[in-house]
Amino acid sequence: MKKKLTYLTLILVGALFFSKNALADDQNFSISPFFQEINLEKEQERTDFVLEIANNTGAAATLKLSVLDFGALDESGGVAFLGSAEDLKNKYALASWVSLEKDSVVINPGEKQNVRVMIENKDSLSPGGHYAAVMANMAKEDDGTGSESSIVALDPSFASLIFVRKVGGEIYGLNLKDQEIEKNFLSLPSNVRLRFQNTGNVHVSPRGIIKLTDPLGREIATGIINGESAIVLPETFRKFPTEFKQAAVAFMPGKYELSVAYRFDGKEDFVTQQQVVYFFPIKIMLASIFMLVLVAFSWRRFRRRR
């Protein structure tokens, strides 16, 4: 129970998180970049970048800034920001090596402010992937008693995600552990859920294509893996639902082949896995039988008349 309490209530789920195309944009505040990917060379002492925070409300706001580590919450892409270093594997933590130019900002209506973020490349930062987020929270107002008020009209939280890859010992690995489909002899699957495992020590983005072919080798349907460029953290699993796009009409009963060809960004060669799907289109089969019976009946009548 204590461990669960260390998770912040802010959780970003699914494609919103670990997607290079995602944006952290509240109706009232925005922060950019939402996703910051950084490569650290071994001899590089430090690096930095600038965050831009915008106030789109009609009132001035004071935002408190902090740095927290984060980790994978589940296999659907959910993520929890962690308030305790004990909750995250130390080898992937980053917050201890990140510092901010300032720990709070006062932003007037319609104003934008920049905050510099510094990352120290110390020997204690091991090669591979490291992850943290710069969090921004609305500061609570003073209620006149000298303590912060417990009632706040607006309390947004948003973050800029930092993905660091320290060069000099990276291990890349991606395995397809399972292919989940709805097996039904009477219909072909409309989608497949791929379960990938990152076996390395740095984040990766799966890529690839799924093909469904009929007994004649015709391509019936295809699907693109991870069109949103989502990321799998080191030593974690993640599921990627992939929708099929129909390429031809499936009319033949029998054995169909589902082929998955995948890789990760930075790797050229694909790994391929296949599984068999059986399909018996009852309507088409009944229609075919009816047509055969009709043809046979017509031919018999024709012969009798002759």
TORKEPA-414553 format. One record per residue (C-alpha): residue number from 1; residue in three letters; x, y, z. Coordinates in nm, 4 decimals, decimal comma, m for minus. Layout:
N
  num  residu         X         Y         Z
  NUM     ALA         X         Y         Z
...
END
This chain:
306
  num  residu         X         Y         Z
    1     MET    0,0000    0,0000    0,0000
    2     LYS    0,2819    0,2396    0,0860
    3     LYS    0,4452    0,1723   m0,2470
    4     LYS    0,1238    0,2566   m0,4313
    5     LEU    0,1025    0,5892   m0,2495
    6     THR    0,4343    0,6984   m0,3993
    7     TYR    0,2752    0,7129   m0,7460
    8     LEU    0,1495    1,0563   m0,8435
    9     THR   m0,2078    1,0803   m0,9551
   10     LEU   m0,1036    1,2098   m1,2958
   11     ILE   m0,0970    0,9153   m1,5336
   12     LEU   m0,0753    0,9409   m1,9085
   13     VAL   m0,2136    0,6347   m2,0846
   14     GLY   m0,1862    0,4708   m2,4246
   15     ALA   m0,0789    0,6648   m2,7319
   16     LEU   m0,0550    0,9911   m2,5378
   17     PHE    0,2518    0,8574   m2,3628
   18     PHE    0,5715    0,7335   m2,5236
   19     SER    0,4573    0,8751   m2,8554
   20     LYS    0,6934    1,1069   m3,0377
   21     ASN    0,3945    1,2749   m3,1972
   22     ALA    0,2128    1,3504   m2,8715
   23     LEU    0,1715    1,7000   m2,7339
   24     ALA    0,1311    1,8123   m2,3731
   25     ASP   m0,1319    2,0770   m2,4214
   26     ASP   m0,3797    2,1642   m2,1499
   27     GLN   m0,6708    2,3939   m2,2322
   28     ASN   m0,5133    2,6511   m2,0011
   29     PHE   m0,1391    2,5792   m2,0095
   30     SER    0,1054    2,4211   m2,2495
   31     ILE    0,4625    2,3004   m2,2277
   32     SER    0,6998    2,2241   m2,5138
   33     PRO    0,8751    2,0194   m2,6135
   34     PHE    0,6622    1,7440   m2,4674
   35     PHE    0,9123    1,4791   m2,5782
   36     GLN    1,2872    1,5424   m2,5552
   37     GLU    1,5232    1,2682   m2,6780
   38     ILE    1,8918    1,3213   m2,6042
   39     ASN    2,2083    1,1290   m2,6905
   40     LEU    2,4977    1,1686   m2,4466
   41     GLU    2,8451    1,0826   m2,5697
   42     LYS    3,0870    0,9307   m2,3175
   43     GLU    3,3195    1,2301   m2,3171
   44     GLN    3,0360    1,4867   m2,3093
   45     GLU    3,0268    1,6605   m1,9699
   46     ARG    2,6724    1,7929   m1,9872
   47     THR    2,3907    1,8980   m2,2144
   48     ASP    2,0926    2,1270   m2,1811
   49     PHE    1,7732    2,2307   m2,3537
   50     VAL    1,5029    2,4940   m2,3086
   51     LEU    1,1414    2,4366   m2,2090
   52     GLU    0,8735    2,6838   m2,3097
   53     ILE    0,5755    2,7157   m2,0748
   54     ALA    0,2714    2,9147   m2,1884
   55     ASN   m0,0201    3,0531   m1,9886
   56     ASN   m0,3330    3,0562   m2,2042
   57     THR   m0,5668    3,1627   m1,9230
   58     GLY   m0,6947    3,5058   m1,8319
   59     ALA   m0,5107    3,5234   m1,4989
   60     ALA   m0,1525    3,5221   m1,3770
   61     ALA   m0,0256    3,1861   m1,2510
   62     THR    0,2596    3,0595   m1,0377
   63     LEU    0,3856    2,7178   m1,1411
   64     LYS    0,6159    2,5021   m0,9303
   65     LEU    0,8690    2,2963   m1,1234
   66     SER    1,0192    1,9637   m1,0213
   67     VAL    1,1969    1,6638   m1,1740
   68     LEU    1,0719    1,3088   m1,1226
   69     ASP    1,1655    0,9679   m1,2554
   70     PHE    0,8979    0,7658   m1,4327
   71     GLY    0,8392    0,4044   m1,5231
   72     ALA    0,5964    0,1821   m1,7104
   73     LEU    0,2704    0,1278   m1,5259
   74     ASP    0,1297   m0,1529   m1,7393
   75     GLU    0,1536   m0,3150   m2,0819
   76     SER   m0,0976   m0,0788   m2,2434
   77     GLY    0,1445    0,2158   m2,2397
   78     GLY    0,0310    0,3612   m1,9093
   79     VAL    0,3006    0,5426   m1,7148
   80     ALA    0,3385    0,6500   m1,3527
   81     PHE    0,5584    0,9337   m1,2348
   82     LEU    0,7416    0,8125   m0,9269
   83     GLY    0,7885    1,0117   m0,6104
   84     SER    1,0367    0,7716   m0,4543
   85     ALA    1,3645    0,6513   m0,6025
   86     GLU    1,2989    0,3122   m0,4430
   87     ASP    1,0092    0,2555   m0,6822
   88     LEU    1,2239    0,2670   m0,9941
   89     LYS    1,5145    0,0526   m1,1016
   90     ASN    1,8146    0,2721   m1,0262
   91     LYS    1,9875    0,1902   m1,3530
   92     TYR    1,7151    0,3694   m1,5530
   93     ALA    1,6565    0,6685   m1,3241
   94     LEU    1,7595    1,0158   m1,4426
   95     ALA    1,6188    1,2759   m1,2028
   96     SER    1,9341    1,2826   m0,9875
   97     TRP    2,1366    1,4070   m1,2854
   98     VAL    1,8865    1,6763   m1,3935
   99     SER    1,8775    2,0314   m1,2605
  100     LEU    1,6525    2,3275   m1,3429
  101     GLU    1,7405    2,6909   m1,3956
  102     LYS    1,4603    2,7778   m1,1488
  103     ASP    1,2079    2,5865   m0,9436
  104     SER    0,9081    2,8122   m1,0116
  105     VAL    0,7790    3,0578   m1,2692
  106     VAL    0,5202    3,3375   m1,2564
  107     ILE    0,3455    3,3671   m1,5929
  108     ASN    0,1050    3,6442   m1,6847
  109     PRO   m0,2017    3,5853   m1,9061
  110     GLY   m0,1013    3,5047   m2,2641
  111     GLU    0,2676    3,5017   m2,1687
  112     LYS    0,5363    3,2405   m2,2365
  113     GLN    0,8475    3,1770   m2,0312
  114     ASN    1,1587    2,9705   m2,0965
  115     VAL    1,3248    2,7428   m1,8418
  116     ARG    1,6645    2,5865   m1,9041
  117     VAL    1,7083    2,2191   m1,8144
  118     MET    2,0606    2,0845   m1,7519
  119     ILE    2,1708    1,7175   m1,7563
  120     GLU    2,5070    1,6249   m1,6012
  121     ASN    2,6875    1,3351   m1,7642
  122     LYS    2,8696    1,1997   m1,4592
  123     ASP    3,0464    0,8654   m1,4309
  124     SER    2,7661    0,7508   m1,2029
  125     LEU    2,5248    0,7738   m1,4974
  126     SER    2,5578    0,4308   m1,6576
  127     PRO    2,5416    0,3683   m2,0346
  128     GLY    2,1996    0,2964   m2,1789
  129     GLY    1,8612    0,4560   m2,1303
  130     HIS    1,7570    0,6939   m1,8504
  131     TYR    1,4200    0,8622   m1,8010
  132     ALA    1,2745    1,1572   m1,6118
  133     ALA    1,0132    1,4283   m1,6494
  134     VAL    1,0022    1,7971   m1,5660
  135     MET    0,6707    1,8460   m1,3854
  136     ALA    0,4798    2,1734   m1,3580
  137     ASN    0,2090    2,2153   m1,0920
  138     MET   m0,0091    2,5099   m1,0073
  139     ALA    0,1125    2,6595   m0,6780
  140     LYS   m0,1586    2,6704   m0,4121
  141     GLU   m0,2674    3,0112   m0,2906
  142     ASP   m0,2010    3,1398    0,0602
  143     ASP   m0,5266    3,1459    0,2589
  144     GLY   m0,4011    3,4249    0,4902
  145     THR   m0,3089    3,1930    0,7762
  146     GLY    0,0502    3,1477    0,6687
  147     SER   m0,0147    2,8065    0,5213
  148     GLU   m0,1177    2,7028    0,1732
  149     SER   m0,4893    2,6708    0,1112
  150     SER   m0,6185    2,3191    0,0624
  151     ILE   m0,8871    2,4421   m0,1804
  152     VAL   m0,7647    2,5434   m0,5237
  153     ALA   m0,9917    2,6284   m0,8160
  154     LEU   m0,7397    2,5069   m1,0748
  155     ASP   m0,4615    2,2580   m1,0196
  156     PRO   m0,3265    2,1332   m1,3554
  157     SER   m0,0176    1,9165   m1,3807
  158     PHE    0,1759    1,8647   m1,6994
  159     ALA    0,5201    1,7426   m1,7912
  160     SER    0,8007    1,7387   m2,0416
  161     LEU    0,9447    1,3905   m2,0864
  162     ILE    1,3202    1,3389   m2,1098
  163     PHE    1,4566    1,0266   m2,2797
  164     VAL    1,8348    1,0062   m2,2493
  165     ARG    2,0501    0,7515   m2,4305
  166     LYS    2,4058    0,7415   m2,2957
  167     VAL    2,6411    0,6089   m2,5617
  168     GLY    2,9050    0,3480   m2,4856
  169     GLY    2,7246    0,0405   m2,3635
  170     GLU    2,3775    0,0384   m2,5130
  171     ILE    2,2039   m0,2963   m2,5558
  172     TYR    1,9203   m0,3143   m2,8079
  173     GLY    1,6708   m0,5975   m2,8116
  174     LEU    1,3088   m0,6467   m2,9132
  175     ASN    1,1137   m0,9729   m2,9118
  176     LEU    0,7593   m1,0433   m3,0225
  177     LYS    0,6270   m1,2535   m2,7351
  178     ASP    0,2669   m1,3038   m2,8423
  179     GLN    0,0090   m1,2351   m3,1156
  180     GLU   m0,3425   m1,2010   m2,9781
  181     ILE   m0,6284   m1,2369   m3,2270
  182     GLU   m0,9950   m1,3284   m3,2047
  183     LYS   m1,0085   m1,6771   m3,3515
  184     ASN   m1,3386   m1,7454   m3,5239
  185     PHE   m1,3753   m1,9935   m3,8088
  186     LEU   m1,6624   m1,7889   m3,9510
  187     SER   m1,4751   m1,4587   m3,9881
  188     LEU   m1,1216   m1,3329   m4,0364
  189     PRO   m0,9617   m1,1138   m3,7659
  190     SER   m1,0010   m0,7392   m3,8113
  191     ASN   m0,7071   m0,6590   m3,5840
  192     VAL   m0,4234   m0,8171   m3,3913
  193     ARG   m0,2674   m0,7203   m3,0609
  194     LEU    0,1108   m0,7631   m3,0613
  195     ARG    0,2944   m0,8035   m2,7297
  196     PHE    0,6556   m0,6870   m2,7515
  197     GLN    0,9321   m0,7244   m2,4947
  198     ASN    1,2264   m0,4845   m2,4783
  199     THR    1,5187   m0,7037   m2,3726
  200     GLY    1,7801   m0,4263   m2,3885
  201     ASN    1,8828   m0,1369   m2,1645
  202     VAL    1,7573    0,1468   m2,3851
  203     HIS    1,4130    0,2439   m2,5223
  204     VAL    1,3094    0,1327   m2,8717
  205     SER    1,0257    0,2008   m3,1180
  206     PRO    0,8863   m0,1102   m3,2909
  207     ARG    0,8250   m0,0932   m3,6653
  208     GLY    0,6851   m0,3359   m3,9179
  209     ILE    0,3910   m0,4692   m4,1136
  210     ILE    0,1331   m0,7464   m4,0742
  211     LYS   m0,0023   m0,9383   m4,3732
  212     LEU   m0,2917   m1,1816   m4,4020
  213     THR   m0,2812   m1,4105   m4,7056
  214     ASP   m0,5333   m1,6682   m4,8343
  215     PRO   m0,4654   m2,0293   m4,9472
  216     LEU   m0,3752   m1,9015   m5,2948
  217     GLY   m0,1154   m1,6625   m5,1530
  218     ARG   m0,3262   m1,3523   m5,2231
  219     GLU   m0,2797   m1,0603   m4,9850
  220     ILE   m0,6165   m1,0138   m4,8131
  221     ALA   m0,5344   m0,7507   m4,5489
  222     THR   m0,2404   m0,5520   m4,4115
  223     GLY   m0,1632   m0,3503   m4,1005
  224     ILE    0,1098   m0,1052   m3,9961
  225     ILE    0,2776   m0,1681   m3,6610
  226     ASN    0,3090    0,1314   m3,4275
  227     GLY    0,2070    0,4089   m3,6628
  228     GLU    0,2232    0,6527   m3,3700
  229     SER    0,5957    0,5889   m3,3047
  230     ALA    0,5308    0,4823   m2,9459
  231     ILE    0,8216    0,3655   m2,7296
  232     VAL    0,8920    0,0566   m2,5216
  233     LEU    1,1049    0,1164   m2,2121
  234     PRO    1,3946   m0,1175   m2,1247
  235     GLU    1,3069   m0,4526   m1,9671
  236     THR    0,9332   m0,3981   m2,0079
  237     PHE    0,6460   m0,5381   m2,2136
  238     ARG    0,3993   m0,3390   m2,4204
  239     LYS    0,0973   m0,4314   m2,6301
  240     PHE    0,0353   m0,2699   m2,9688
  241     PRO   m0,3142   m0,3066   m3,1209
  242     THR   m0,2970   m0,3017   m3,5006
  243     GLU   m0,5982   m0,2634   m3,7277
  244     PHE   m0,6153   m0,4400   m4,0640
  245     LYS   m0,6852   m0,2609   m4,3898
  246     GLN   m0,8620   m0,4844   m4,6396
  247     ALA   m0,6747   m0,5373   m4,9660
  248     ALA   m0,8948   m0,8040   m5,1301
  249     VAL   m1,2134   m1,0024   m5,0688
  250     ALA   m1,1654   m1,3281   m4,8796
  251     PHE   m1,3883   m1,5930   m5,0355
  252     MET   m1,1885   m1,9162   m5,0126
  253     PRO   m1,2358   m2,1503   m4,7160
  254     GLY   m0,9257   m2,3023   m4,5637
  255     LYS   m0,5947   m2,2094   m4,4064
  256     TYR   m0,4894   m1,8435   m4,4031
  257     GLU   m0,1464   m1,7182   m4,2922
  258     LEU   m0,0877   m1,4245   m4,0598
  259     SER    0,2672   m1,2943   m4,1055
  260     VAL    0,4297   m1,0336   m3,8784
  261     ALA    0,7550   m0,8698   m3,9934
  262     TYR    0,9024   m0,6382   m3,7298
  263     ARG    1,2158   m0,4493   m3,6315
  264     PHE    1,2995   m0,1435   m3,4215
  265     ASP    1,4240    0,2011   m3,5243
  266     GLY    1,7909    0,1792   m3,6121
  267     LYS    1,7788   m0,1836   m3,7239
  268     GLU    1,7475   m0,2681   m4,0924
  269     ASP    1,6698   m0,6402   m4,0843
  270     PHE    1,3191   m0,7653   m4,0101
  271     VAL    1,2254   m1,0614   m3,7933
  272     THR    0,9255   m1,2571   m3,9226
  273     GLN    0,6754   m1,4729   m3,7370
  274     GLN    0,3757   m1,6584   m3,8788
  275     GLN    0,0645   m1,8215   m3,7449
  276     VAL   m0,2236   m2,0022   m3,9112
  277     VAL   m0,5836   m1,8796   m3,9160
  278     TYR   m0,8664   m2,1000   m4,0439
  279     PHE   m1,1581   m1,9378   m4,2233
  280     PHE   m1,4832   m2,0885   m4,3483
  281     PRO   m1,7092   m1,8225   m4,5056
  282     ILE   m2,0486   m1,9841   m4,4462
  283     LYS   m2,2475   m1,7387   m4,6567
  284     ILE   m2,0157   m1,7761   m4,9542
  285     MET   m2,0033   m2,1532   m4,9114
  286     LEU   m2,3837   m2,1795   m4,8917
  287     ALA   m2,4200   m1,9535   m5,1940
  288     SER   m2,1696   m2,1677   m5,3849
  289     ILE   m2,3524   m2,4876   m5,2918
  290     PHE   m2,6821   m2,3337   m5,3984
  291     MET   m2,5324   m2,2298   m5,7313
  292     LEU   m2,3913   m2,5798   m5,7869
  293     VAL   m2,7261   m2,7380   m5,7073
  294     LEU   m2,9009   m2,4922   m5,9391
  295     VAL   m2,6558   m2,5620   m6,2205
  296     ALA   m2,6886   m2,9383   m6,1710
  297     PHE   m3,0678   m2,9144   m6,1673
  298     SER   m3,0708   m2,7019   m6,4814
  299     TRP   m2,8362   m2,9389   m6,6610
  300     ARG   m3,0526   m3,2366   m6,5649
  301     ARG   m3,3640   m3,0684   m6,7004
  302     PHE   m3,1782   m2,9774   m7,0173
  303     ARG   m3,0738   m3,3414   m7,0679
  304     ARG   m3,4277   m3,4645   m7,0107
  305     ARG   m3,5688   m3,2288   m7,2695
  306     ARG   m3,3213   m3,3514   m7,5246
END
